[in-house]
């Protein structure tokens, strides 16, 4: 049973999360030749104060 973790900044809408989960589930299920019911996806959201890129917090950009 594959577990996929997707981490990114907060701000993605519920509708877009649903779309992403549906599409990623299908791709992973196809790759592993498993039923979609065997795929688990975890979405982790971080505020811009908790993400650093190029030595700066996203909240500073």
GIRAHU-V131023 format. One record per helix or strand of 3 or more residues. SS is the DSSP state (2 for helix, 1 for strand). FROM is the first residue (numbers start at 1). TO is the last residue. Records with the same first field share a line. If there is no record, write none. Layout:
# GIRAHU-V131023
SS: FROM-TO ; FROM-TO
This chain:
# GIRAHU-V131023
1: 3-9 ; 40-46
2: 14-32 ; 36-38 ; 48-50 ; 58-60
